[in-house]
Each structure stands twice: as structure tokens, then as C-alpha cells.
Amino acid sequence: MGVVETNQFHKGLKIEFEGGIWEIIEYHHSKMAQRSAVMKTKIKNVATGAVLEKSFRSGDAFRVPDMDRKNMQFLYKDDIGFHFMDMESYEQYDFSKEQMGDAASYIKEQQEVSVLYYNEELMGVELPTAVELTVTETEPGVKGDTVSGGTKPAILESGTTIQVPLFIDIGDIIKVDTRTAEYLERLKKK
């Protein structure tokens, strides 16, 4: 089990705090005149889903929970939830949308992910920092839109909507940052 200080915080980091496991959703460093620096955070209790805004003093240390990881493949989504297969035992597991958290917005069929467990209890799904997804719906691009720097909404194959540059069309494969939900680049034009 490791220890992290507030200056090592990043989105998605899980820490032990007040007897539970909390995930850092947002954070920013704040320094006011004649006071010590603080790290203002928004954290989510992994077990209950409760969100809390909390300020920590600079230099505070927290234990990082020792989590087990299992490699699983996402099979499909239906009314029950998200269905995964353990890549070693070939057993299938069902996770609810609440258990999936933000990962539900970026996962696609046949994708391999790490599923996190703590004391044999599901703590979440860990996606890579960037994923490749196909644009399924958006306004058509217009010639000359590459220079203006504007954006438009686009619906991705996972069902989530993000802002993309005006030149992106339906069928384009784009890279999306799973931490910030931001467009990174177009990989393949339709």
C-alpha cells in the first residue's frame, strides 16, 4: 500500500479517507495571501457514490488502497447492465451503470479493460487515458471549417456526446481523453 501527498493528486486517483475509498474527480491548487496552500478537491465515495467537496492542506498524506486488477473484456450492454468476461477464467460478470461510473461513457464492445477490486468488492473499471471511438451523429462538416476553430456536438458509438471540431463527420474515428471527455485528434476519416 503506497502513500501519496496532495501534490501528487490526479483525476481518477483512489485514496483512503475517513474510513472509505474515495476517487478524485476534480482538484486544483489554491494559495491565499498569508495562508498555507490548499488543494481543493471534489471526491466521490467509490462504494456509495456520494460526492464531497473537500480542501486538504498542502503536504497532507493519504494511503492508496491496494487494489486487485483483473483483465476483462467488455461483451455488451443491455437492460441488466454491462456484461464482461474474465480473460483468464472466461467467467462472465454483470456490472450496473453505477458500478461502471464514467467508464460507461467511453467503453465499446470487445474492448479489454482492467476491473478494480478492493477486498473482493468491485471498485470500478479502469480505462486507458485515451480511447478510439467512431462518430455516429453530428452536423455535416463544411469545406473551410478547419480554420475557424469552432466546435459542435457529436454523438459517439458509446452513446456519449462530446464537443468536436467543425471538420469532423459521421463515420470518422477520433481519439477521446477519458479523463476530461475532450477530443484529442482524428485518426481516420470516413
MDAnalysis code that builds the backbone (N, CA, C; Angstrom):
import MDAnalysis as mda
import numpy as np

u = mda.Universe.empty(570, n_residues=190, atom_resindex=np.repeat(np.arange(190), 3), trajectory=True)
u.add_TopologyAttr("name", ["N", "CA", "C"] * 190)
u.add_TopologyAttr("resid", np.arange(1, 191))
u.add_TopologyAttr("resname", ["MET", "GLY", "VAL", "VAL", "GLU", "THR", "ASN", "GLN", "PHE", "HIS", "LYS", "GLY", "LEU", "LYS", "ILE", "GLU", "PHE", "GLU", "GLY", "GLY", "ILE", "TRP", "GLU", "ILE", "ILE", "GLU", "TYR", "HIS", "HIS", "SER", "LYS", "MET", "ALA", "GLN", "ARG", "SER", "ALA", "VAL", "MET", "LYS", "THR", "LYS", "ILE", "LYS", "ASN", "VAL", "ALA", "THR", "GLY", "ALA", "VAL", "LEU", "GLU", "LYS", "SER", "PHE", "ARG", "SER", "GLY", "ASP", "ALA", "PHE", "ARG", "VAL", "PRO", "ASP", "MET", "ASP", "ARG", "LYS", "ASN", "MET", "GLN", "PHE", "LEU", "TYR", "LYS", "ASP", "ASP", "ILE", "GLY", "PHE", "HIS", "PHE", "MET", "ASP", "MET", "GLU", "SER", "TYR", "GLU", "GLN", "TYR", "ASP", "PHE", "SER", "LYS", "GLU", "GLN", "MET", "GLY", "ASP", "ALA", "ALA", "SER", "TYR", "ILE", "LYS", "GLU", "GLN", "GLN", "GLU", "VAL", "SER", "VAL", "LEU", "TYR", "TYR", "ASN", "GLU", "GLU", "LEU", "MET", "GLY", "VAL", "GLU", "LEU", "PRO", "THR", "ALA", "VAL", "GLU", "LEU", "THR", "VAL", "THR", "GLU", "THR", "GLU", "PRO", "GLY", "VAL", "LYS", "GLY", "ASP", "THR", "VAL", "SER", "GLY", "GLY", "THR", "LYS", "PRO", "ALA", "ILE", "LEU", "GLU", "SER", "GLY", "THR", "THR", "ILE", "GLN", "VAL", "PRO", "LEU", "PHE", "ILE", "ASP", "ILE", "GLY", "ASP", "ILE", "ILE", "LYS", "VAL", "ASP", "THR", "ARG", "THR", "ALA", "GLU", "TYR", "LEU", "GLU", "ARG", "LEU", "LYS", "LYS", "LYS"])
u.atoms.positions = np.array([
    [0.843, -1.171, 0.000],
    [0.000, 0.000, 0.000],
    [0.891, 1.239, 0.000],
    [0.702, 2.132, -0.953],
    [1.510, 3.327, -1.075],
    [0.876, 4.518, -0.382],
    [1.640, 5.586, -0.379],
    [1.177, 6.839, 0.204],
    [1.378, 7.945, -0.824],
    [0.388, 8.840, -0.961],
    [0.511, 9.998, -1.848],
    [0.241, 11.261, -1.050],
    [0.887, 12.336, -1.472],
    [0.622, 13.656, -0.892],
    [-0.274, 14.431, -1.844],
    [-0.791, 15.548, -1.370],
    [-1.740, 16.327, -2.168],
    [-1.130, 16.798, -3.487],
    [0.185, 17.022, -3.541],
    [0.799, 17.484, -4.795],
    [0.873, 16.373, -5.846],
    [0.527, 15.137, -5.482],
    [0.519, 14.016, -6.416],
    [-0.901, 13.644, -6.860],
    [-1.901, 14.436, -6.468],
    [-3.272, 14.149, -6.846],
    [-3.433, 14.225, -8.362],
    [-4.276, 13.366, -8.899],
    [-4.682, 13.419, -10.296],
    [-6.066, 12.811, -10.412],
    [-6.758, 13.167, -11.481],
    [-8.118, 12.679, -11.680],
    [-8.094, 11.158, -11.770],
    [-9.005, 10.515, -11.031],
    [-9.097, 9.067, -11.041],
    [-8.320, 8.385, -9.929],
    [-7.448, 9.129, -9.220],
    [-6.682, 8.546, -8.116],
    [-7.638, 8.138, -7.002],
    [-7.414, 6.965, -6.442],
    [-8.234, 6.496, -5.324],
    [-7.400, 6.563, -4.052],
    [-8.000, 7.145, -3.002],
    [-7.310, 7.300, -1.720],
    [-8.210, 6.796, -0.595],
    [-7.579, 6.464, 0.538],
    [-8.342, 6.117, 1.734],
    [-8.543, 7.400, 2.521],
    [-9.811, 7.681, 2.882],
    [-10.140, 8.901, 3.598],
    [-11.390, 8.639, 4.416],
    [-11.351, 8.978, 5.707],
    [-12.479, 8.817, 6.625],
    [-13.087, 7.409, 6.552],
    [-12.237, 6.401, 6.526],
    [-12.691, 5.020, 6.578],
    [-13.262, 4.460, 5.292],
    [-13.145, 5.192, 4.193],
    [-13.666, 4.703, 2.915],
    [-12.668, 4.916, 1.799],
    [-13.034, 4.431, 0.625],
    [-12.211, 4.620, -0.572],
    [-12.877, 5.732, -1.376],
    [-12.099, 6.760, -1.705],
    [-12.606, 7.919, -2.435],
    [-11.801, 8.108, -3.719],
    [-12.503, 8.511, -4.770],
    [-11.850, 8.781, -6.050],
    [-11.838, 10.277, -6.291],
    [-10.701, 10.797, -6.726],
    [-10.589, 12.229, -7.009],
    [-11.216, 12.509, -8.372],
    [-12.235, 13.373, -8.381],
    [-12.936, 13.742, -9.607],
    [-12.353, 15.029, -10.170],
    [-12.165, 16.017, -9.305],
    [-11.587, 17.304, -9.701],
    [-10.646, 17.764, -8.601],
    [-9.656, 18.566, -8.978],
    [-8.747, 19.120, -7.980],
    [-8.104, 20.385, -8.544],
    [-7.775, 21.308, -7.676],
    [-6.963, 22.454, -8.077],
    [-6.275, 23.040, -6.853],
    [-5.078, 23.531, -7.099],
    [-4.226, 24.085, -6.055],
    [-4.640, 25.528, -5.810],
    [-4.728, 25.923, -4.554],
    [-5.141, 27.284, -4.217],
    [-4.225, 27.851, -3.139],
    [-3.751, 29.057, -3.355],
    [-2.879, 29.723, -2.376],
    [-3.434, 31.105, -2.112],
    [-3.761, 31.373, -0.852],
    [-4.250, 32.696, -0.473],
    [-3.159, 33.409, 0.319],
    [-3.160, 34.705, 0.251],
    [-2.131, 35.507, 0.915],
    [-2.038, 35.175, 2.402],
    [-0.839, 34.995, 2.897],
    [-0.513, 34.744, 4.299],
    [-1.184, 33.493, 4.874],
    [-1.506, 32.559, 4.016],
    [-2.035, 31.280, 4.463],
    [-1.293, 30.173, 3.742],
    [-1.350, 28.995, 4.318],
    [-0.696, 27.872, 3.643],
    [-1.536, 27.439, 2.441],
    [-0.891, 26.836, 1.477],
    [-1.561, 26.388, 0.264],
    [-2.528, 25.245, 0.586],
    [-3.599, 25.182, -0.182],
    [-4.570, 24.105, -0.019],
    [-4.869, 23.480, -1.380],
    [-5.296, 22.235, -1.346],
    [-5.731, 21.536, -2.544],
    [-7.240, 21.369, -2.418],
    [-7.975, 22.097, -3.260],
    [-9.434, 21.987, -3.248],
    [-9.816, 20.856, -4.182],
    [-10.623, 19.925, -3.671],
    [-10.964, 18.740, -4.451],
    [-12.462, 18.474, -4.446],
    [-12.878, 17.703, -5.414],
    [-14.202, 17.100, -5.429],
    [-13.915, 15.606, -5.475],
    [-14.371, 14.883, -4.451],
    [-14.087, 13.451, -4.359],
    [-15.394, 12.664, -4.286],
    [-15.321, 11.419, -4.786],
    [-16.513, 10.567, -4.817],
    [-16.222, 9.285, -4.054],
    [-17.145, 8.935, -3.145],
    [-17.026, 7.681, -2.413],
    [-17.312, 6.547, -3.389],
    [-16.338, 5.659, -3.548],
    [-16.460, 4.588, -4.538],
    [-17.597, 3.634, -4.191],
    [-17.812, 3.355, -2.927],
    [-18.846, 2.403, -2.516],
    [-20.250, 2.991, -2.614],
    [-20.429, 4.235, -2.166],
    [-21.779, 4.807, -2.101],
    [-22.102, 5.749, -3.254],
    [-21.080, 6.280, -3.913],
    [-21.300, 7.238, -4.995],
    [-21.483, 8.662, -4.503],
    [-21.431, 8.886, -3.183],
    [-21.593, 10.233, -2.622],
    [-20.426, 11.119, -3.053],
    [-20.738, 12.358, -3.432],
    [-19.716, 13.308, -3.870],
    [-19.546, 14.366, -2.782],
    [-18.295, 14.726, -2.511],
    [-17.958, 15.651, -1.439],
    [-16.915, 16.643, -1.933],
    [-17.113, 17.912, -1.616],
    [-16.084, 18.907, -1.886],
    [-15.274, 19.076, -0.614],
    [-13.960, 18.932, -0.730],
    [-13.093, 18.929, 0.452],
    [-11.795, 19.641, 0.126],
    [-11.300, 20.426, 1.070],
    [-9.999, 21.083, 0.936],
    [-9.007, 20.393, 1.850],
    [-7.826, 20.114, 1.311],
    [-6.752, 19.494, 2.074],
    [-5.564, 20.438, 2.119],
    [-4.839, 20.423, 3.244],
    [-3.630, 21.247, 3.350],
    [-2.539, 20.670, 2.461],
    [-1.717, 21.537, 1.946],
    [-0.575, 21.101, 1.153],
    [0.323, 20.225, 2.022],
    [0.709, 19.066, 1.510],
    [1.565, 18.156, 2.263],
    [0.819, 17.056, 2.994],
    [-0.527, 17.136, 3.073],
    [-1.286, 16.039, 3.686],
    [-1.011, 14.757, 2.913],
    [-0.896, 13.652, 3.634],
    [-0.604, 12.364, 3.001],
    [-1.780, 11.413, 3.179],
    [-2.006, 10.586, 2.165],
    [-3.107, 9.631, 2.165],
    [-2.610, 8.282, 1.680],
    [-3.204, 7.241, 2.233],
    [-2.869, 5.893, 1.787],
    [-3.610, 5.594, 0.492],
    [-2.923, 4.925, -0.408],
    [-3.540, 4.467, -1.651],
    [-3.946, 3.016, -1.429],
    [-5.220, 2.687, -1.595],
    [-5.658, 1.315, -1.332],
    [-4.976, 0.326, -2.271],
    [-4.658, -0.832, -1.738],
    [-4.034, -1.896, -2.520],
    [-5.144, -2.630, -3.261],
    [-5.271, -2.343, -4.535],
    [-6.375, -2.898, -5.314],
    [-5.908, -4.041, -6.194],
    [-6.782, -5.023, -6.342],
    [-6.532, -6.121, -7.270],
    [-7.095, -5.730, -8.629],
    [-6.389, -6.122, -9.683],
    [-6.842, -5.844, -11.041],
    [-7.075, -7.161, -11.774],
    [-8.195, -7.214, -12.503],
    [-8.474, -8.371, -13.354],
    [-8.673, -7.847, -14.772],
    [-8.035, -8.496, -15.722],
    [-8.238, -8.129, -17.123],
    [-9.538, -8.763, -17.602],
    [-10.425, -7.904, -18.124],
    [-11.712, -8.381, -18.624],
    [-12.006, -7.745, -19.968],
    [-12.867, -8.419, -20.706],
    [-13.301, -7.901, -21.998],
    [-14.769, -7.515, -21.892],
    [-15.088, -6.297, -22.375],
    [-16.481, -5.851, -22.382],
    [-17.192, -6.556, -23.525],
    [-18.283, -7.266, -23.205],
    [-19.018, -8.020, -24.218],
    [-20.155, -7.208, -24.825],
    [-21.094, -6.747, -23.977],
    [-22.235, -5.987, -24.478],
    [-22.960, -5.314, -23.322],
    [-23.890, -4.423, -23.688],
    [-24.707, -3.704, -22.715],
    [-26.170, -4.010, -23.031],
    [-26.982, -4.210, -21.980],
    [-28.418, -4.400, -22.158],
    [-29.160, -3.788, -20.969],
    [-30.440, -4.165, -20.774],
    [-31.248, -3.606, -19.685],
    [-30.704, -3.974, -18.306],
    [-30.040, -5.102, -18.184],
    [-29.491, -5.551, -16.902],
    [-28.270, -4.716, -16.526],
    [-27.432, -4.428, -17.510],
    [-26.227, -3.655, -17.263],
    [-25.147, -3.944, -18.280],
    [-23.913, -3.892, -17.829],
    [-22.747, -4.097, -18.683],
    [-22.193, -5.492, -18.409],
    [-21.934, -6.242, -19.454],
    [-21.506, -7.635, -19.315],
    [-20.037, -7.779, -19.713],
    [-19.249, -8.387, -18.823],
    [-17.819, -8.570, -19.026],
    [-17.452, -10.036, -18.924],
    [-16.309, -10.398, -19.531],
    [-15.772, -11.742, -19.415],
    [-14.348, -11.665, -18.884],
    [-14.072, -12.440, -17.832],
    [-12.726, -12.551, -17.272],
    [-11.854, -13.230, -18.324],
    [-10.719, -12.609, -18.668],
    [-9.860, -13.121, -19.736],
    [-9.100, -14.386, -19.330],
    [-9.042, -14.696, -18.040],
    [-8.338, -15.904, -17.602],
    [-9.293, -17.073, -17.381],
    [-10.374, -16.832, -16.655],
    [-11.290, -17.931, -16.311],
    [-12.477, -18.055, -17.271],
    [-12.699, -17.037, -18.110],
    [-13.821, -16.974, -19.057],
    [-15.182, -16.896, -18.358],
    [-15.180, -16.565, -17.061],
    [-16.438, -16.338, -16.346],
    [-17.000, -14.987, -16.763],
    [-18.333, -14.866, -16.735],
    [-18.958, -13.603, -17.109],
    [-19.500, -12.894, -15.874],
    [-19.387, -11.558, -15.887],
    [-19.825, -10.715, -14.776],
    [-20.705, -9.601, -15.311],
    [-21.696, -9.200, -14.506],
    [-22.590, -8.096, -14.850],
    [-22.335, -6.939, -13.899],
    [-22.172, -5.728, -14.467],
    [-21.980, -4.522, -13.666],
    [-23.086, -3.533, -14.004],
    [-23.576, -2.830, -12.988],
    [-24.597, -1.802, -13.204],
    [-23.935, -0.526, -13.718],
    [-24.760, 0.392, -14.202],
    [-24.245, 1.683, -14.689],
    [-23.562, 2.439, -13.549],
    [-24.092, 2.327, -12.320],
    [-23.494, 2.990, -11.163],
    [-22.104, 2.419, -10.880],
    [-21.958, 1.096, -10.988],
    [-20.658, 0.477, -10.762],
    [-19.652, 0.877, -11.837],
    [-20.121, 1.115, -13.040],
    [-19.243, 1.490, -14.149],
    [-18.718, 2.912, -14.008],
    [-19.533, 3.811, -13.443],
    [-19.118, 5.199, -13.304],
    [-18.908, 5.857, -14.664],
    [-17.889, 6.718, -14.765],
    [-17.607, 7.443, -16.003],
    [-17.180, 6.523, -17.138],
    [-16.674, 5.349, -16.811],
    [-16.214, 4.412, -17.846],
    [-17.345, 4.025, -18.798],
    [-18.594, 4.089, -18.340],
    [-19.735, 3.727, -19.184],
    [-19.828, 4.616, -20.421],
    [-19.293, 5.814, -20.349],
    [-19.376, 6.750, -21.465],
    [-18.371, 6.469, -22.573],
    [-17.356, 5.671, -22.310],
    [-16.266, 5.514, -23.281],
    [-15.951, 4.074, -23.655],
    [-16.714, 3.140, -23.158],
    [-16.396, 1.738, -23.412],
    [-17.143, 1.236, -24.640],
    [-16.482, 0.372, -25.423],
    [-17.136, -0.200, -26.587],
    [-16.938, -1.709, -26.587],
    [-17.791, -2.405, -27.300],
    [-17.758, -3.864, -27.318],
    [-16.390, -4.393, -27.748],
    [-15.984, -5.494, -27.129],
    [-14.723, -6.196, -27.367],
    [-13.500, -5.474, -26.800],
    [-13.702, -4.359, -26.101],
    [-12.582, -3.622, -25.517],
    [-12.106, -4.318, -24.248],
    [-10.800, -4.424, -24.079],
    [-10.232, -5.004, -22.874],
    [-9.917, -3.896, -21.881],
    [-10.286, -4.130, -20.620],
    [-10.090, -3.145, -19.561],
    [-9.600, -3.842, -18.295],
    [-9.146, -3.034, -17.329],
    [-8.807, -3.557, -16.008],
    [-9.971, -3.265, -15.078],
    [-10.440, -4.284, -14.390],
    [-11.510, -4.117, -13.409],
    [-10.852, -4.138, -12.035],
    [-11.155, -3.111, -11.213],
    [-10.513, -2.949, -9.914],
    [-11.360, -3.529, -8.796],
    [-10.703, -4.283, -7.919],
    [-11.360, -4.864, -6.748],
    [-10.583, -4.469, -5.500],
    [-11.312, -4.241, -4.413],
    [-10.708, -3.984, -3.110],
    [-11.439, -4.869, -2.111],
    [-10.699, -5.741, -1.438],
    [-11.306, -6.726, -0.529],
    [-12.423, -7.501, -1.233],
    [-12.164, -7.893, -2.478],
    [-13.069, -8.678, -3.315],
    [-14.387, -7.973, -3.633],
    [-14.424, -6.652, -3.492],
    [-15.601, -5.861, -3.844],
    [-15.243, -4.991, -5.042],
    [-16.132, -4.944, -6.039],
    [-15.889, -4.169, -7.250],
    [-15.745, -2.683, -6.921],
    [-14.680, -2.072, -7.387],
    [-14.442, -0.652, -7.150],
    [-14.502, 0.182, -8.418],
    [-14.547, -0.453, -9.569],
    [-14.650, 0.316, -10.797],
    [-13.900, -0.300, -11.957],
    [-14.047, 0.347, -13.095],
    [-13.407, -0.092, -14.323],
    [-12.384, 0.961, -14.705],
    [-11.178, 0.521, -15.005],
    [-10.089, 1.436, -15.352],
    [-9.864, 1.395, -16.858],
    [-10.136, 2.511, -17.520],
    [-9.936, 2.616, -18.958],
    [-8.567, 3.231, -19.242],
    [-8.066, 3.057, -20.457],
    [-6.854, 3.789, -20.815],
    [-7.157, 5.290, -20.828],
    [-6.134, 6.129, -20.818],
    [-6.359, 7.579, -20.779],
    [-6.982, 8.108, -22.060],
    [-6.826, 7.373, -23.159],
    [-7.445, 7.789, -24.418],
    [-8.028, 6.562, -25.113],
    [-9.204, 6.733, -25.714],
    [-9.851, 5.652, -26.450],
    [-10.211, 6.128, -27.851],
    [-10.338, 5.168, -28.767],
    [-10.720, 5.467, -30.139],
    [-12.189, 5.105, -30.320],
    [-12.994, 6.071, -30.744],
    [-14.422, 5.857, -30.925],
    [-14.866, 6.441, -32.262],
    [-15.922, 5.860, -32.826],
    [-16.464, 6.320, -34.100],
    [-17.591, 7.316, -33.844],
    [-17.627, 8.379, -34.642],
    [-18.690, 9.381, -34.556],
    [-19.917, 8.820, -35.267],
    [-21.053, 8.733, -34.555],
    [-22.272, 8.184, -35.151],
    [-23.273, 9.266, -35.562],
    [-23.227, 10.433, -34.900],
    [-24.135, 11.535, -35.245],
    [-23.441, 12.860, -35.018],
    [-23.546, 13.758, -36.004],
    [-23.073, 15.134, -35.872],
    [-23.539, 15.921, -37.090],
    [-23.476, 17.212, -37.001],
    [-23.793, 18.067, -38.142],
    [-22.735, 17.834, -39.216],
    [-23.095, 17.916, -40.482],
    [-22.081, 17.710, -41.524],
    [-21.038, 18.834, -41.507],
    [-19.810, 18.448, -41.851],
    [-18.733, 19.430, -41.937],
    [-18.861, 20.223, -43.225],
    [-18.391, 21.448, -43.199],
    [-18.439, 22.309, -44.371],
    [-17.010, 22.652, -44.760],
    [-16.728, 22.658, -46.060],
    [-15.387, 22.971, -46.535],
    [-14.980, 24.356, -46.017],
    [-13.783, 24.450, -45.475],
    [-13.291, 25.707, -44.921],
    [-13.445, 25.791, -43.417],
    [-14.118, 24.807, -42.791],
    [-14.335, 24.822, -41.342],
    [-13.090, 24.461, -40.537],
    [-12.011, 24.096, -41.206],
    [-10.825, 23.667, -40.467],
    [-10.070, 24.827, -39.850],
    [-10.295, 26.042, -40.314],
    [-9.525, 27.187, -39.837],
    [-10.194, 27.922, -38.684],
    [-11.514, 27.903, -38.625],
    [-12.236, 28.745, -37.672],
    [-12.038, 28.358, -36.211],
    [-11.740, 27.101, -35.925],
    [-11.505, 26.691, -34.541],
    [-12.764, 26.476, -33.727],
    [-13.940, 26.481, -34.355],
    [-15.188, 26.264, -33.636],
    [-15.410, 24.794, -33.327],
    [-16.421, 24.523, -32.501],
    [-16.750, 23.143, -32.176],
    [-18.249, 22.912, -32.353],
    [-18.601, 21.620, -32.372],
    [-20.002, 21.216, -32.489],
    [-20.173, 19.928, -31.697],
    [-21.402, 19.594, -31.271],
    [-21.598, 18.341, -30.540],
    [-21.565, 17.141, -31.487],
    [-21.046, 16.030, -30.985],
    [-21.029, 14.783, -31.748],
    [-21.365, 13.635, -30.807],
    [-22.191, 12.709, -31.290],
    [-22.533, 11.514, -30.512],
    [-21.614, 10.395, -30.981],
    [-20.990, 9.720, -30.011],
    [-20.035, 8.660, -30.311],
    [-20.705, 7.296, -30.225],
    [-20.032, 6.260, -30.729],
    [-20.598, 4.905, -30.740],
    [-20.936, 4.390, -29.353],
    [-20.308, 4.941, -28.312],
    [-20.603, 4.531, -26.938],
    [-21.868, 5.200, -26.405],
    [-22.395, 6.186, -27.162],
    [-23.611, 6.874, -26.756],
    [-23.371, 8.214, -26.086],
    [-22.119, 8.540, -25.783],
    [-21.815, 9.807, -25.125],
    [-21.688, 10.927, -26.151],
    [-21.907, 12.157, -25.711],
    [-21.791, 13.327, -26.581],
    [-20.625, 14.179, -26.110],
    [-19.753, 14.570, -27.048],
    [-18.644, 15.470, -26.737],
    [-18.573, 16.565, -27.797],
    [-17.787, 17.588, -27.528],
    [-17.567, 18.658, -28.490],
    [-16.382, 18.290, -29.382],
    [-16.566, 18.437, -30.701],
    [-15.516, 18.118, -31.669],
    [-15.336, 19.301, -32.617],
    [-14.194, 19.375, -33.311],
    [-14.010, 20.447, -34.307],
    [-15.041, 20.341, -35.432],
    [-15.269, 21.448, -36.127],
    [-16.301, 21.513, -37.163],
    [-16.045, 20.575, -38.340],
    [-14.799, 20.184, -38.596],
    [-14.492, 19.344, -39.756],
    [-14.757, 17.852, -39.534],
    [-15.128, 17.442, -38.333],
    [-15.402, 16.031, -38.046],
    [-16.750, 15.639, -38.649],
    [-16.792, 14.467, -39.305],
    [-18.011, 13.964, -39.951],
    [-18.446, 12.638, -39.343],
    [-19.659, 12.217, -39.655],
    [-20.154, 10.908, -39.247],
    [-19.257, 9.839, -39.858],
    [-18.883, 8.844, -39.045],
    [-18.023, 7.770, -39.519],
    [-16.547, 7.977, -39.219],
    [-16.155, 9.197, -38.869],
    [-14.758, 9.454, -38.514],
    [-14.422, 8.747, -37.213],
    [-13.198, 8.238, -37.127],
    [-12.712, 7.636, -35.879],
    [-11.848, 8.679, -35.199],
    [-12.196, 8.988, -33.944],
    [-11.470, 10.021, -33.208],
    [-10.909, 9.458, -31.900],
    [-9.906, 10.145, -31.389],
    [-9.327, 9.775, -30.101],
    [-9.892, 10.738, -29.064],
    [-10.379, 10.173, -27.923],
    [-11.008, 10.964, -26.867],
    [-10.281, 10.711, -25.550],
    [-9.996, 11.783, -24.811],
    [-9.375, 11.676, -23.489],
    [-10.462, 11.264, -22.490],
    [-10.299, 10.101, -21.857],
    [-11.322, 9.586, -20.936],
    [-11.352, 10.332, -19.610],
    [-10.306, 11.096, -19.301],
    [-10.270, 11.840, -18.040],
    [-11.017, 13.152, -18.141],
    [-10.958, 13.794, -19.330],
    [-11.535, 15.130, -19.485],
    [-12.706, 15.179, -20.464],
    [-12.988, 14.063, -21.152],
    [-14.040, 13.991, -22.174],
    [-13.778, 14.967, -23.313],
    [-12.512, 15.168, -23.648],
    [-12.152, 16.100, -24.711],
    [-11.662, 15.363, -25.949],
    [-11.970, 15.943, -27.098],
    [-11.469, 15.465, -28.386],
    [-9.954, 15.673, -28.411],
    [-9.217, 14.669, -28.879],
    [-7.760, 14.790, -28.992],
    [-7.314, 14.900, -30.448],
    [-7.782, 13.969, -31.288],
    [-7.389, 14.000, -32.696],
    [-8.279, 13.090, -33.534],
    [-8.273, 13.360, -34.847],
    [-8.974, 12.469, -35.783],
    [-7.947, 11.452, -36.267],
    [-8.296, 10.173, -36.141],
    [-7.381, 9.117, -36.540],
    [-7.638, 8.623, -37.954],
    [-8.918, 8.585, -38.319],
    [-9.270, 8.030, -39.622],
    [-10.498, 8.737, -40.149],
    [-10.364, 9.275, -41.340],
    [-11.504, 9.930, -41.968],
    [-12.363, 8.866, -42.629],
    [-13.685, 9.037, -42.553],
    [-14.593, 8.012, -43.110],
    [-14.369, 7.805, -44.582],
])
